[in-house]
């Protein structure tokens, strides 16, 4: 018989037996379906975080779960020591879906970023002619690409960096949304790549100028520098386009004909590539870049496993078939309009920003205050789950399968909570 443990007991178990590397909201989730989650006592909530945009397709989407369980009963893992019958079809599918020659399959977003860094450096030495160990990659301030040692080496988040050095060299950090800063950095010797998020999610959904990404790509191309787009969080329909670099196109399958598309040299995907059902990430690039990786030089035991391959195809099919980009675009505009209406009634919230269904409100208090955290606890009590980032910013990113009726119900919860909240 399975023991039914209370939320309080489950939290105590984590606190006692688990490393304290997270500070979760005090809610224990036991079930998910679509836009909803339920806690251990059975209380129902709207999920307004989507596992940091991993569950764009909604919790436990039946098509994705079916693909995963069916493959899990046949073959789960071979390693890459052998071929398997799921990987090739998946590689064909995803490269055609996003219009790249090759894919390098990995598991987590941080692994994919590390892969892109290695790929960029190797390309720089073998194709661009930079002397070995001299390559530099330009990154942006307030970036979030993961928490591996190399990635935190170029972070300016001191919480992520403190006492984890010595750090990996070879990075130039510049302000985000500053084309002139990139232009200046590109004048330095031995620059191999520019790594950026089209929208900085963890930084508080910081959305750059409309032409920032396209101008960056053009500058990189002129200097023979790889433009690397980290779309782990912004990709797979979250911002109202299949990719954030697609700009203002809401089609569900990537195509070169998009007039606002800024094509990266290297594309990094993760999170919603599996619909949150399984760790799946990918790095995509054309042959001229990807061919520098030879056997034994990079890999992963689980990368490209049969379950991941089947799950990713199903997850991308759902995005296309259910027109999630278009839904994210439509609901995102409605949500920001509603938030601006609420903001006119209160001094608690300063502004709303975002694109598609990746949005944030800025709370009128210091980043060092607990106001945003306490507001999220109040939202939880009223049946909606969200989480602060950078102290006084609350990110709102529900599953993209949400309906307009559900969104307006969530807006009502947010409005009631904000107007009743006392600092």
C-alpha positions in Angstrom: 0.0 0.0 0.0 1.3 3.5 -0.9 1.6 5.8 2.0 -0.2 9.1 1.5 2.1 11.8 2.9 1.0 15.3 3.7 2.6 18.3 2.0 4.2 19.4 5.3 5.8 15.9 5.7 7.0 15.8 2.1 8.6 19.3 2.4 10.3 18.1 5.6 11.7 15.0 3.8 13.2 17.2 1.1 14.6 19.6 3.6 16.2 16.8 5.6 17.5 14.5 2.8 18.0 16.8 -0.2 20.6 19.4 -1.0 19.3 22.9 -0.4 20.0 24.2 -3.9 16.4 25.5 -4.5 14.0 27.6 -2.7 10.6 26.4 -3.8 7.2 28.0 -3.2 5.6 26.1 -0.3 3.4 23.8 -2.4 3.9 20.1 -3.1 2.6 19.0 -6.5 1.3 15.5 -7.1 -0.6 15.6 -10.4 -0.8 17.6 -13.6 -3.1 17.8 -16.6 -3.1 20.5 -19.2 -2.9 23.9 -17.5 -3.7 22.6 -14.1 -1.7 21.0 -11.3 -2.9 19.5 -8.0 -1.1 19.4 -4.6 -0.8 16.4 -2.3 -4.0 17.3 -0.6 -5.9 17.6 -3.9 -6.1 21.4 -4.2 -6.2 22.5 -7.8 -4.0 25.3 -9.2 -3.4 27.1 -12.5 0.3 26.5 -13.4 1.6 29.9 -14.5 5.3 28.9 -14.7 5.2 25.7 -17.0 8.4 24.4 -15.4 10.2 27.4 -16.8 8.6 26.9 -20.3 9.3 23.1 -20.4 5.6 22.2 -20.4 4.4 24.5 -23.3 2.2 21.6 -24.5 0.6 21.3 -21.1 1.1 18.8 -18.4 1.0 15.1 -19.4 -0.1 15.7 -22.9 -1.6 12.4 -24.0 0.2 12.2 -27.4 3.6 12.9 -25.8 3.0 10.5 -22.9 1.8 7.8 -25.3 4.9 8.2 -27.5 7.1 7.9 -24.4 5.4 4.9 -22.8 5.1 3.0 -26.1 8.8 3.4 -26.8 9.8 2.7 -23.1 8.2 -0.7 -23.4 10.3 -1.5 -26.5 13.8 0.0 -26.2 14.9 2.7 -23.8 18.7 3.0 -24.3 21.5 1.7 -26.4 24.1 4.4 -25.9 25.7 5.7 -29.1 27.9 2.6 -29.3 25.2 1.2 -31.6 22.6 2.7 -33.9 19.0 2.6 -32.9 15.9 2.7 -35.1 14.4 5.9 -33.6 17.4 8.3 -33.8 17.8 8.6 -37.6 14.1 9.4 -38.2 14.2 12.0 -35.4 17.3 13.7 -36.7 15.7 13.9 -40.2 12.5 15.2 -38.6 14.0 18.0 -36.4 16.6 19.2 -39.0 13.8 19.6 -41.6 11.5 21.2 -39.0 14.0 23.9 -38.2 15.9 23.9 -41.5 19.4 23.0 -40.5 21.7 20.3 -41.9 22.6 18.6 -38.7 21.6 18.1 -35.1 23.7 17.0 -32.1 21.3 15.5 -29.6 21.8 16.0 -25.8 19.7 15.9 -22.7 19.5 19.1 -20.7 19.6 22.8 -21.7 22.9 23.4 -19.9 24.5 20.4 -21.8 23.3 21.9 -25.0 24.8 25.2 -24.2 28.1 23.5 -23.3 27.9 21.7 -26.6 27.4 24.9 -28.6 30.4 26.5 -26.8 32.6 23.5 -27.7 31.3 23.5 -31.3 32.0 27.2 -31.7 35.6 26.9 -30.4 36.4 23.9 -32.5 35.0 25.6 -35.6 37.1 28.7 -34.7 40.3 26.7 -34.6 39.7 24.4 -37.6 37.7 26.7 -39.9 38.4 30.3 -39.0 42.0 29.8 -38.2 42.2 31.1 -34.7 45.2 29.8 -32.7 44.2 27.0 -30.4 43.1 28.0 -26.9 42.8 31.7 -28.0 39.1 31.8 -29.1 36.8 34.2 -27.3 33.0 34.1 -27.2 31.0 37.2 -26.5 28.1 36.9 -24.0 25.6 39.3 -22.5 25.3 40.6 -19.0 22.4 39.2 -16.9 22.5 36.1 -19.1 21.2 32.7 -17.9 22.4 29.7 -19.8 22.7 27.2 -17.0 24.8 26.5 -13.9 27.7 24.4 -15.0 31.2 25.6 -14.2 31.9 27.0 -17.6 28.5 28.8 -17.8 28.7 30.4 -14.4 32.2 31.6 -15.4 30.6 34.2 -17.7 27.6 34.9 -15.5 27.4 38.1 -13.4 25.0 36.5 -11.0 27.1 36.3 -7.9 24.8 33.8 -6.2 25.6 31.4 -9.0 29.3 32.2 -9.0 30.4 32.7 -5.4 32.9 30.0 -4.3 32.7 28.0 -7.5 36.0 29.3 -9.1 38.5 29.2 -10.6 36.5 30.0 -13.7 36.8 29.2 -17.3 38.4 31.9 -19.4 37.6 32.9 -23.0 34.5 35.1 -22.7 33.8 38.8 -23.2 30.7 40.1 -21.4 28.8 43.1 -22.8 25.5 44.8 -22.0 22.4 43.2 -23.4 20.4 45.1 -26.1 23.4 47.2 -26.9 24.4 46.9 -30.6 27.3 49.3 -30.2 28.8 47.3 -27.4 28.7 44.2 -29.6 30.2 46.1 -32.5 33.1 47.2 -30.3 33.6 43.7 -28.8 33.8 42.2 -32.3 36.8 44.4 -33.0 38.8 42.3 -30.5 41.1 39.6 -31.7 40.2 36.0 -31.9 36.4 36.3 -31.5 34.7 33.1 -32.5 31.0 33.5 -31.5 28.3 35.6 -29.9 26.0 33.7 -27.5 22.7 35.3 -26.6 19.1 34.7 -25.5 16.6 36.4 -27.9 14.7 37.3 -24.7 16.4 37.1 -21.3 13.9 35.0 -19.3 15.7 34.5 -16.0 16.7 38.2 -15.9 13.0 39.1 -15.7 11.7 38.6 -19.2 13.9 41.4 -20.5 12.7 41.9 -24.1 15.3 43.7 -26.3 14.6 46.3 -29.1 12.7 44.9 -32.1 15.7 44.9 -34.4 18.4 43.9 -31.8 18.8 40.3 -32.8 18.8 41.0 -36.5 21.4 43.7 -36.2 23.6 41.4 -34.0 23.3 38.6 -36.6 24.4 41.0 -39.4 27.4 42.2 -37.4 28.5 38.7 -36.6 28.1 37.6 -40.3 30.3 40.6 -41.4 33.0 39.5 -39.0 32.8 35.7 -39.7 31.6 35.1 -36.1 29.0 32.5 -35.2 25.7 33.8 -33.9 24.5 31.3 -31.3 20.9 31.6 -30.2 20.0 30.1 -26.9 16.3 29.3 -27.3 16.0 26.7 -24.5 13.4 28.8 -22.8 12.1 31.1 -25.6 11.8 28.5 -28.3 9.0 26.0 -29.3 6.2 28.6 -29.6 6.6 30.3 -26.2 6.9 33.9 -27.5 4.2 33.6 -30.2 6.6 32.3 -32.9 8.1 28.9 -33.3 11.4 30.5 -32.4 11.9 33.9 -30.8 14.3 34.7 -33.6 11.4 34.2 -36.1 10.2 37.6 -35.1 6.6 38.3 -36.0 5.8 35.1 -37.8 3.3 32.8 -36.0 3.4 29.8 -38.3 3.8 26.4 -36.6 6.6 24.9 -38.7 9.8 26.8 -39.3 10.4 28.1 -42.8 13.0 30.3 -44.4 10.3 32.5 -46.0 9.6 34.3 -42.7 10.3 38.0 -43.5 11.4 38.7 -39.9 13.5 35.6 -39.4 17.0 36.0 -38.1 18.8 32.8 -38.8 21.4 31.8 -36.2 24.5 29.9 -37.1 23.9 27.6 -34.1 20.5 27.0 -32.5 20.1 25.7 -29.0 16.9 24.0 -27.9 15.7 22.2 -24.8 12.8 22.3 -22.3 9.6 22.2 -24.4 11.4 20.1 -27.0 10.0 17.2 -24.9 6.9 18.9 -23.6 8.4 18.4 -20.1 8.0 14.6 -20.3 11.7 13.7 -20.6 15.1 15.5 -20.7 15.7 16.3 -24.4 17.9 19.1 -25.8 19.5 19.7 -29.2 22.1 21.8 -31.0 21.4 22.5 -34.6 23.9 23.8 -37.2 24.8 23.4 -40.9 27.4 21.0 -42.2 30.2 23.5 -42.4 30.0 24.0 -38.6 28.9 20.6 -37.4 31.4 18.6 -39.4 34.2 19.7 -37.0 32.9 17.2 -34.4 34.4 13.8 -34.9 33.9 10.4 -33.1 35.1 10.5 -29.5 35.2 14.3 -29.3 31.8 14.9 -27.7 28.8 13.0 -26.7 26.4 11.6 -24.0 25.3 8.2 -23.1 21.7 9.2 -23.0 21.9 11.8 -25.8 19.8 10.6 -28.8 18.2 7.7 -26.9 15.1 6.1 -28.5 12.7 7.5 -25.9 13.9 11.0 -26.3 13.7 10.7 -30.1 10.1 9.6 -30.0 9.1 12.1 -27.3 10.6 15.1 -29.2 8.8 14.2 -32.5 5.5 14.0 -30.6 6.1 17.2 -28.8 6.9 19.1 -32.0 3.9 17.6 -33.7 1.7 18.9 -30.9 3.0 22.4 -31.3 2.3 22.3 -35.1 -1.1 20.5 -35.0 -2.5 22.5 -32.1 -1.3 25.9 -33.5 0.4 26.8 -30.2 2.4 29.7 -31.6 -0.7 31.5 -32.8 -2.4 30.8 -29.4 0.5 32.1 -27.5 0.6 35.3 -29.6 -3.2 35.9 -29.2 -3.3 35.2 -25.5 -0.1 37.1 -24.8 -1.5 40.3 -26.2 -4.7 39.8 -24.2 -2.8 39.1 -21.0 -0.6 42.2 -21.3 -3.6 44.4 -22.1 -5.3 43.0 -19.0 -2.2 43.5 -16.8 -2.0 47.2 -18.0 -5.7 47.6 -17.0 -4.9 46.2 -13.5 -1.8 48.3 -13.1 -3.9 51.5 -13.6 -5.7 50.5 -10.4 -2.7 50.0 -8.1 0.7 51.3 -7.1 1.9 47.7 -6.3 2.9 46.9 -9.9 4.9 49.2 -12.0 4.7 47.6 -15.5 4.3 44.4 -17.5 6.6 43.3 -20.3 7.1 40.3 -22.5 6.2 38.6 -25.8 3.7 35.9 -26.5 3.1 34.0 -23.3 6.5 34.8 -21.7 5.6 37.8 -19.5 6.6 39.4 -16.3 5.2 42.1 -14.0 7.6 44.4 -12.1 6.6 44.9 -8.4 7.0 48.4 -7.0 9.6 47.5 -4.3 13.3 46.8 -3.9 14.8 43.6 -5.4 15.9 42.9 -1.9 12.4 43.0 -0.5 10.1 40.0 0.0 7.1 41.7 -1.6 7.2 39.7 -4.9 7.7 36.4 -2.9 4.8 37.2 -0.6 2.6 38.1 -3.6 3.4 34.7 -5.1 2.4 33.0 -1.9 -0.9 35.0 -2.0 -1.4 33.9 -5.6 -0.9 30.3 -4.6 -3.5 30.6 -1.8 -5.9 31.9 -4.5 -5.1 29.0 -6.9 -2.4 30.2 -9.2 1.3 29.3 -9.2 4.0 31.7 -10.2 7.5 32.5 -9.0 9.6 35.6 -8.5 12.9 36.2 -10.4 15.5 38.9 -9.5 13.7 39.8 -6.3 10.9 42.1 -7.5 9.9 40.5 -10.8 7.2 37.9 -11.2 7.3 35.7 -14.3 4.1 34.6 -15.9 4.4 31.7 -18.4 1.4 29.3 -18.4 1.2 26.3 -20.8 0.3 27.3 -24.3 -2.7 25.0 -24.5 -4.5 27.5 -22.3 -7.9 28.8 -23.6 -9.0 32.4 -23.5 -11.6 31.6 -20.9 -9.0 30.0 -18.7 -6.7 33.0 -19.1 -9.4 35.4 -18.1 -10.0 33.3 -15.0 -6.3 33.6 -14.2 -6.4 37.4 -14.8 -9.3 37.6 -12.3 -7.2 35.7 -9.7 -4.2 37.9 -10.3 -6.3 41.1 -10.1 -8.1 40.0 -6.9 -4.7 39.1 -5.3 -2.9 42.3 -6.3 -5.8 44.6 -5.2 -6.1 42.9 -1.8 -2.4 42.6 -1.2 -0.8 44.5 1.7 3.0 44.9 1.9 
